[in-house]
Every structure is written in structure tokens, then in C-alpha cells.
Amino acid sequence: GETLAAMLGPTPVPQVPWADVLAVDLLGTLTFLQEPDAAGAVPPAATQEVVHSVRLHWGAAAQSYSFSQIPGIDSASSGHFAATLTAALPWPTAGLEIAVHPLDLKYGALLGFATEVWALVRTYGDGSDGLPAVDRYGPFIGSLMAGKACLQTSDCSSPGGTCQDCCAAWAANVALQVFDLTQDQVAAACTALVQQVPPFLRAPFTALDAATNSFAIGTQAPCAVTDANDDLDYDTLGTPGLPCAWDATWTWGSATFKPAATFTGMAK
């Protein structure tokens, strides 16, 4: 996993003080539908890349999230690529080259989500105290209104969530002190905050994904693929100690950034 600081680079969003200790892994699959030809080539029509989840690390803690859980991404990212298998390295190892290709990865939304989840979890609670984790802006607002316990019975995370019990508890308290407001009015204001503030806070990140095909990726050099059990099928891409290096480029407007990125893989 790469650190968030290495993934952010000089992007037009604020750096955060803990970005150099948060590691980010992207989880996905590379599929090859046919064997390489005599020259070792596999065409894009016979390959597919699918990135479906992210795993966030903070020290010994780690948590995985499907892209369907991430605002602004919502579904797996995919692409097709040309590949070449070379025998330049001694058997049972060869080299796999993946040509640079577009991947419909919503990079800004991904970075925004990593920032949101870990900033809040590490600051306001990861659930280790027996209360719900505060890992989204909506639950954060709800916990400010009535404490973390109300999150156990309130939907403060989904786009249409009303944060019902948190807002009701806050409304009852405010209505006792401000006599010209009803509980329903205060609860409605609370729900509006829960629903409208999170998209506003995520906007600087999701705006970075406005251009299509703004993320491209390929290997920097041939990636070592190894037949680990001598069955004439390749089993691994790189190793944890010597991962393969991606040549990744993220473009927004007229600016480009090459985030640090490495990968390993195992055959399924």
C-alpha cells in the first residue's frame, strides 16, 4: 500500500497532517481470456482489469470498503489493456508488461473517502469504545448533535438518511431552550445538515474527477510472474518484498500527477 501523501502529491486539495501514515491498497483482478501469441502478446480485447475495493491501513488497523460504499464511485472501475509476456528472466520467472491504458478510476473521490473515513475514525472514534464508529461526515454531525450512542439507531450515512434519533434528541433539547421553535422545525434543520453538508465537504475531491479517462496506468518495467509450484502455470505477480511498479498518471485540467503505486497478485 502507498501512503495517502504519496497518492495526493501536488493536487489542489489540502494536505492533512496524518497523510504520511495512512496506507491505501486498491483491490481488483486482472483477467486474461487467451494465451499469449508467438510474440508473447495479448490484445486488449482479451484482457480486463477490474478494481472493486479499497483497503485503508492505519498502523495495525485496517478496513476494506467496496467501491459501492464510496460516494462518487458507487461501482467497480474497469479497463482493458495490451500485455506482453517476455521470457527474458530465467524460468520459472518471466516478465509481464502491461501497456499504459485508461482506467475509469474516480481518483478524487477515492482520496476524499480515505481522508473522510480516517480523519474521523482516528479523531472521533473507531468503535473500540463499544459505540458506533464515526467514519462519515453524516454520523459525525449526528454525534455532535446528540452523542455517539444515537448512531446505533439512526441512519446518518446514506444519501437519504434522516439521522432520525440523533436529530430527534437534539430537537427536543433545543426546543426546551428556544421557545419559538418546534421540535419538528429543529429536527428538519438537523436532517438538512446531515444530508447537505457531506456533499459540500466532498466536492473539492469529486470535482477532480470531472474529466473522463483522467487516470491511466501501466507497468513501469516487466513485472516478474512466477510459476511457484512447477505446474507450468504462472501463480504470482511480484512479491510482497519486491512488488511490481505501476506507471500511473492522473490528469486534472492541464495538470498531471504521477502517484506512487506498486502491486502484487496471485492466480485464482
PATIGU-981089 format. One record per atom (N, C-alpha, C): x, z, y; residue in three letters. Coordinates in steps of 0.2 Angstrom, whole numbers, plus 2048, in hexadecimal, padded with zeros to 3 digits. Atoms other than C-alpha are relative to their C-alpha. Last residue first. Layout:
<nodes>
XZYALA/...
</nodes>
This chain:
<nodes>
8067FD803LYS/7DC7D47A8LYS/7FE7FB7FALYS/805804804ALA/7EE7D07ADALA/7FA8047FEALA/800800807MET/7F67DC7B9MET/7FB7FC7FDMET/806801804GLY/7FB7DB7CBGLY/8018007F9GLY/7FE800807THR/8077E07D9THR/7F97FE7FCTHR/8057FF805PHE/8067DE7ECPHE/8038007F9PHE/7FD801807THR/80F7DF7FCTHR/7FB8007FBTHR/805800806ALA/8097DE80EALA/8047FE7FAALA/7FC7FE807ALA/8117E181FALA/7FB8007FBALA/8007F9802PRO/8067D982DPRO/8048007F9PRO/7FE800807LYS/80B7C8835LYS/8008077FDLYS/7FD7FA802PHE/8027C7846PHE/8018007F8PHE/8007FF807THR/7FC7B8850THR/8048077FETHR/7FB7FC803ALA/7F67B6861ALA/8008007F9ALA/7FA804800SER/7EC7A7869SER/8068057FDSER/7FF8047FAGLY/7DB7AF865GLY/8077FC7FFGLY/8067FF7FBTRP/7DD7BA856TRP/8027FD807TRP/8018037F9THR/7E87B5848THR/7FA802803THR/8067FF7FDTRP/7EE7BF839TRP/8007FD807TRP/8018027F9THR/7FC7B882ETHR/7F9802802THR/8078007FDALA/8017BE81DALA/8017FF807ALA/7FF8037F9ASP/8117B9813ASP/7F9800803ASP/8058057FDTRP/80E7C5805TRP/8037FD806TRP/8017FF7F8ALA/81D7CE7FCALA/7FB7FA802ALA/8008077FDCYS/81D7D17E9CYS/7FE801807CYS/8068047FFPRO/8207E37E4PRO/8017F9803PRO/7FE8067FDLEU/8307EA7DDLEU/7FA7FC801LEU/7F97FF7FDGLY/82E7FC7D8GLY/8027FA804GLY/8017FB7FBPRO/81B7FB7D5PRO/807801804PRO/8007F9802THR/81F7EB7CCTHR/7FF805805THR/7FD7FB7FDGLY/81C7D87CFGLY/8008077FDGLY/7FE8037FALEU/80E7CE7C8LEU/804806803LEU/7FF7FD7FATHR/80B7D47B6THR/8037FC806THR/8047FA7FFASP/8057CE7A5ASP/800803807ASP/7FD7FC7FBTYR/80B7BC7A2TYR/7FB806801TYR/8057FF7FAASP/8057B6791ASP/803804805ASP/8008077FDLEU/8127B0784LEU/7FA800805LEU/806804804ASP/80E7C0779ASP/7FF7F9803ASP/7FE805804ASP/81F7C877EASP/7FB7FC7FCASP/8017FF808ASN/8187D8783ASN/8027FB7FCASN/7FD7F9802ALA/81D7D9796ALA/8008017F8ALA/8037FF806ASP/81B7C679AASP/8038077FDASP/7FD7FE806THR/8207C77ACTHR/7FC8017FATHR/8067FF805VAL/81B7BF7BCVAL/8048017FAVAL/7FE800807ALA/8287C17CAALA/7FA8027FCALA/8027F9802CYS/8217BB7DBCYS/8028017F9CYS/8037FF807PRO/8297AC7E2PRO/8008077FEPRO/7FB803805ALA/82D7AE7F4ALA/7FD8017FAALA/7FA8017FCGLN/8237B3804GLN/8057FC7FCGLN/7FA7FC802THR/8137B17FATHR/8067FE804THR/7FC804805GLY/8037AB803GLY/8068047FEGLY/7FC7FC804ILE/7F67B2810ILE/8037FB7FAILE/7FD804805ALA/7EC7AC81EALA/8058047FCALA/7FB7FC804PHE/7E07B6829PHE/8027FB7FBPHE/7FB7FD7FCSER/7D67AE838SER/8068047FCSER/7FA801802ASN/7CC7A382DASN/806802804ASN/801801807THR/7BD7A4838THR/8077FE7FETHR/7FE806803ALA/7C07AC849ALA/8007FF7F9ALA/8048057FDALA/7B67BB84FALA/8027F97FDALA/802804805ASP/7BF7C7844ASP/7FC7FA802ASP/7FA803802LEU/7C87D0852LEU/7FF7FB7FBLEU/7FF8067FCALA/7B77D4859ALA/8067FC7FEALA/804806803THR/7B47DF84ATHR/8017FA804THR/7FD802806PHE/7C27EB850PHE/7FD7FA7FDPHE/7F98037FFPRO/7BE7ED862PRO/8037FD7FAPRO/8008077FDALA/7AB7EE85CALA/8077FE802ALA/7FD805804ARG/7AD7FD851ARG/8017F9803ARG/7F97FE801LEU/7AA80A85ELEU/8047FC7FBLEU/7FD8007FAPHE/79A801864PHE/8088027FFPHE/7FE8077FEPRO/7947FE853PRO/8047FF806PRO/7FC803804PRO/795811850PRO/8027F9801PRO/7F97FF7FEVAL/78D816860VAL/8057FD7FBVAL/7FD8057FBGLN/77C80D85DGLN/808801802GLN/800807802GLN/77581484DGLN/8047FC805GLN/7FD801806VAL/77A82784FVAL/8007F87FEVAL/7F97FF800LEU/777827861LEU/8037FE7FALEU/7FD8067FDALA/76681F85FALA/807801801ALA/7FF806805THR/76282C852THR/8037FA803THR/7FB7FF805CYS/76683A85ECYS/8017FA7FBCYS/7F98017FCALA/75C83386CALA/8068017FBALA/7FF8077FFALA/74D832860ALA/8067FE803ALA/7FE803806ALA/75084485BALA/8007F8800ALA/7F97FE801VAL/74F84986DVAL/8037FD7F9VAL/7FC8037FBGLN/73F840871GLN/8088017FEGLN/800807802ASP/737846861ASP/8047FC804ASP/7FB801805GLN/73C858865GLN/8007F97FDGLN/8037FE807THR/733857875THR/8067FF7FBTHR/7FE804805LEU/73D858886LEU/7FC8027F9LEU/8048067FEASP/736860896ASP/8027FB7FBASP/8077FF801PHE/73B87288FPHE/7FC7F9802PHE/8028057FBVAL/74D86F88DVAL/7F97FF7FFVAL/7FC7FF7F9GLN/75487E884GLN/7FE7FC805GLN/8017F97FELEU/748880875LEU/803801806LEU/8077FF7FDALA/74786D874ALA/7FF807802ALA/8008027F9VAL/75A86C872VAL/7F9801803VAL/7FC7FB7FCASN/75A877862ASN/8007FE808ASN/8037F9800ALA/74C86E85AALA/803804805ALA/8068017FCALA/75385D85EALA/7FD806801ALA/7FE8007F9TRP/764862857TRP/7FA7FF805TRP/7FD7F97FFALA/75C867846ALA/802800808ALA/8067FB7FFALA/751857846ALA/803807802ALA/8048017F9CYS/76084C84ACYS/7FB805801CYS/7FC7FE7FBCYS/76A85483BCYS/7FD7FF807CYS/8007F8800ASP/75B853830ASP/805802805ASP/8077FD7FEGLN/757840834GLN/801808800GLN/7FD7F9800CYS/768838835CYS/7FB805801CYS/8037FC7FATHR/75D829839THR/804807801THR/8017F9801GLY/76681C82EGLY/7FE804806GLY/8067FE7FEGLY/76380A831GLY/7FF808800GLY/8028037F9PRO/775804832PRO/7F9803802PRO/803807801SER/779810823SER/7FE7FE807SER/7FB806801SER/78481F827SER/7FE7F9800SER/7FD8017FACYS/77A82E82ECYS/8057FA800CYS/7FC806800ASP/76E830820ASP/8027FE807ASP/8018057FASER/76A842820SER/8047FA7FESER/806803801THR/76884F812THR/7FE7FB805THR/801801807GLN/77A85480FGLN/7F97FD7FFGLN/7FF807803LEU/77E84F820LEU/7FE8007F9LEU/806804800CYS/77585F827CYS/8017F97FDCYS/8057FF806ALA/78386A820ALA/7FA7FB800ALA/7FF804805LYS/79086282CLYS/7FB8017FALYS/7FB7FD805GLY/78A86A83CGLY/8007FC7F9GLY/8037FB804ALA/77A866846ALA/8058037FBALA/8077FE7FEMET/77E85A854MET/7FE8067FDMET/7FF7FD7F9LEU/791858852LEU/7F9803802LEU/7FD7FA801SER/78E85583FSER/801804807SER/8057FC802GLY/782847843GLY/8038077FFGLY/8057FE7FBILE/78E83F84EILE/7FB8057FEILE/7FC7FC7FBPHE/79C840841PHE/7FB802805PHE/8007F9802PRO/78F83A834PRO/804804805PRO/8077FD800GLY/78C82A83EGLY/8008077FEGLY/8027FE7F9TYR/79F827842TYR/7F9803800TYR/8038057FCARG/7A3827830ARG/7FE802806ARG/7FC806801ASP/7AE831824ASP/7FD7FA803ASP/8018047FAVAL/7A8843827VAL/8047FA800VAL/7FB8027FCALA/7A884A815ALA/7FE7FC806ALA/7FF807800PRO/799854810PRO/8067FD804PRO/8058047FCLEU/79B86680ELEU/8027F9800LEU/807800803GLY/7A486F800GLY/7FB7FD804GLY/8037F97FFASP/7B487380AASP/7F98017FDASP/7FD7FA804SER/7BD865802SER/7FD807801SER/8047FE805GLY/7B1858809GLY/8038067FCGLY/800805805ASP/7BE84E813ASP/7FB8027FAASP/8017FD807GLY/7BB857823GLY/7FF7FB7FBGLY/8077FD800TYR/7BB854836TYR/7FE8027F9TYR/8017FB7FBTHR/7CD84F83ATHR/7FA8047FFTHR/7FA7FC7FFARG/7D484782AARG/7FE805806ARG/7FF7FC806VAL/7C3840825VAL/805805802VAL/8067FB800LEU/7BF83A837LEU/8018047FALEU/7FF7FB7FAALA/7D083183AALA/7FB805800ALA/7FA7FB801TRP/7D082B828TRP/801804806TRP/8017FB805VAL/7BF823828VAL/805805800VAL/8067FC800GLU/7BF81B839GLU/8008057FBGLU/7FF7FC7FATHR/7D1814839THR/7FA805800THR/7FB7FB802ALA/7CF80D828ALA/801805805ALA/8037FC805PHE/7BE80582DPHE/8058057FEPHE/8057FB7FCGLY/7C57FE83DGLY/7FE8057FBGLY/7FC7FB7FCLEU/7D47F6833LEU/7FC805804LEU/7FC7FC805LEU/7C87EE827LEU/804805803LEU/8047FB802ALA/7BD7E8835ALA/8038047FBALA/8027FB7FBGLY/7CB7E083DGLY/7FC8057FEGLY/7FA7FB7FFTYR/7D27D882DTYR/7FE805806TYR/8027FD7FALYS/7C17D0828LYS/805805802LYS/8007F97FFLEU/7C97C681ALEU/7FF802807LEU/8057FE7FBASP/7C37B4818ASP/800808800ASP/8047FB803LEU/7D47AF810LEU/7FB803805LEU/8057FC7FCPRO/7DC79F816PRO/7FD8057FBPRO/807802800HIS/7EB79980CHIS/7FB804804HIS/8047FD7FBVAL/7FE79A80BVAL/7F97FD801VAL/7FF8037FAALA/8047947FAALA/7FB803806ALA/8078017FDILE/8057A07ECILE/8017FD807ILE/8018017F9GLU/81679F7E3GLU/7F97FE801GLU/8078037FELEU/8177A77D2LEU/8007FF807LEU/8027FF7F9GLY/8297AA7CBGLY/7F97FC801GLY/8008067FCALA/82D7AC7B8ALA/7FE802807ALA/8028007F9THR/8327BB7AETHR/8007F9803THR/8078017FFPRO/8337BC79BPRO/7FD800807PRO/8057FE804TRP/83E7B179CTRP/8018087FETRP/800800808PRO/84B7AF7A9PRO/7FA8037FDPRO/7FE7F9802LEU/8467AB7BCLEU/8008007F8LEU/7FA7FF7FEALA/8457997C1ALA/8038077FEALA/7FC7FC805ALA/8377967B6ALA/807801802ALA/7F9803801THR/82B7917C4THR/8038047FBTHR/7FC7FC804LEU/8187937C5LEU/8077FD7FFLEU/7FB803804THR/81078B7D4THR/8048057FCTHR/7FB7FB802ALA/8007907DDALA/8057FC7FCALA/7FB804805ALA/7F47877E8ALA/8058057FEALA/7F98017FFPHE/7E77937EFPHE/8037FC7FBPHE/7FD804805HIS/7D47977F0HIS/8077FE802HIS/7FC8067FEGLY/7CC7A57FBGLY/8037FC7F9GLY/7FD804805SER/7C17B47FASER/8037FA803SER/7FC8057FDSER/7BC7C4803SER/8027FB7FBSER/7F9802802ALA/7AF7CF7FBALA/8037FA804ALA/800804807SER/79F7D4804SER/8087FF7FFSER/807800804ASP/7997E0812ASP/8017FC7FAASP/7FE804806ILE/7A87DC81EILE/7FA7FF7FBILE/7FD8057FEGLY/7A27E282FGLY/8037FB7FBGLY/8048047FBPRO/79D7F382APRO/8057FA802PRO/7FC8007FAILE/7A77F881AILE/7FC7FC805ILE/8017FA7FCGLN/79D7FE80BGLN/802800807GLN/8078007FESER/79B7EC803SER/7FE807804SER/8018037FAPHE/7AE7EB804PHE/7F8800802PHE/802807800SER/7AE7F87F7SER/7FF7FD807SER/8068027FDTYR/7B78087FCTYR/7FF7F97FETYR/801808800SER/7C58117F3SER/7F97FF802SER/807801801GLN/7CB8237F7GLN/7FF7F8800GLN/802807800ALA/7DC82B7F6ALA/7F97FF7FFALA/807801801ALA/7E483C7F9ALA/7FF7F8800ALA/802800807ALA/7F68407F5ALA/7F97FE7FFALA/7FD7FB804GLY/7FC83C806GLY/7FE7FF7F9GLY/7FE7FB7FBTRP/7EE83280FTRP/8048057FCTRP/7FC7FB802HIS/7EA822805HIS/802804806HIS/7FC7FC7FALEU/7DC816808LEU/8048067FDLEU/7FF7F9802ARG/7D680A7FAARG/805803805ARG/7FA7FD7FDVAL/7CE7FA7FFVAL/8018077FEVAL/8007F97FESER/7C27EF7F5SER/806802804SER/8077FD800HIS/7BC7DD7F1HIS/800808802HIS/7FE7F97FEVAL/7CA7D17F3VAL/7FA804801VAL/8057FC7FEVAL/7C77C17E9VAL/802807802VAL/7FE7FA7FEGLU/7D37B37E7GLU/7FA804803GLU/8047FC7FCGLN/7CF7A47DDGLN/803807802GLN/7FE7F97FFTHR/7D87967D4THR/7FB804805THR/7FF7FC806ALA/7D57867CCALA/802807801ALA/807800803ALA/7CE77C7DBALA/8008047F9ALA/8057FB7FDPRO/7DE7827E4PRO/7F98007FDPRO/8038027FAPRO/7E97787D8PRO/7FB805803PRO/8077FF801VAL/7F57807CCVAL/7FC7FF806VAL/8058007FBALA/8077797CBALA/7F98027FEALA/8027F97FFGLY/81477D7BEGLY/7FB801806GLY/7FC7FE7FAALA/81B76B7BFALA/7FF807802ALA/7F9801802ALA/8147677AEALA/805802805ALA/7FF807803ASP/80376E7B3ASP/8088007FEASP/7FD8047FBPRO/7FF7817B5PRO/8027F97FCPRO/7F9800801GLU/7F27877A9GLU/8037FC805GLU/7FC804804GLN/7E07887AFGLN/807801800GLN/805803805LEU/7D37937B7LEU/8037FB7FBLEU/7FD807801PHE/7DF79F7C0PHE/7FC7FD7FAPHE/802803807THR/7D77AE7C7THR/8037F9800THR/7FE807800LEU/7DF7BA7D4LEU/7FE7FD7F9LEU/7FE803806THR/7D67CB7D5THR/8027F9802THR/803806802GLY/7D37D87E2GLY/8037FD7FAGLY/801801807LEU/7D77E97EALEU/7FD7F97FELEU/805805801LEU/7DF7EB7FBLEU/7FF7FF7F9LEU/7FF805806ASP/7EA7FA7FDASP/7F97FC800ASP/806804801VAL/7EB80480EVAL/8027FB7FAVAL/7FE806804ALA/7F8812811ALA/7F97FC7FEALA/806802804LEU/7F581F81FLEU/8027F97FDLEU/8007FD806VAL/805827825VAL/7FA7FE7FCVAL/7FA801804ASP/80A81C833ASP/8008047F9ASP/800807803ALA/7F981A83AALA/8067FF7FCALA/7FF7FF807TRP/7F882D83DTRP/8007FA7FDTRP/7F97FD802PRO/7FB82C850PRO/8018017F9PRO/8027FA801VAL/7EE81E853VAL/8068047FDVAL/7FD7FD806GLN/7F180D85AGLN/7FE808800GLN/7FB7FB7FFPRO/7E5806866PRO/8038037F9PRO/8047FA801VAL/7DE7F5863VAL/804806800VAL/8037FD7F9PRO/7E57E586APRO/7FB8057FEPRO/8078027FFTHR/7F07E285ATHR/7FD803806THR/8018017F9PRO/8037E485CPRO/7F87FE801PRO/7FB8047FCGLY/8057EA84AGLY/7FE800807GLY/8038017F9LEU/7F57F1842LEU/8057FB804LEU/806805801MET/7FA7EE82FMET/7FD7FE807MET/7FD807802ALA/80B7F6831ALA/7FB7FB800ALA/7FC8027FBALA/80380583AALA/8037F97FFALA/8048037FBLEU/7F680682DLEU/8047FD806LEU/8037FB7FBTHR/803809820THR/7FC7FC805THR/7FD8017F9GLU/8057FC812GLU/7FD806804GLU/8048007FAGLY/800800800GLY/804800806GLY/
</nodes>
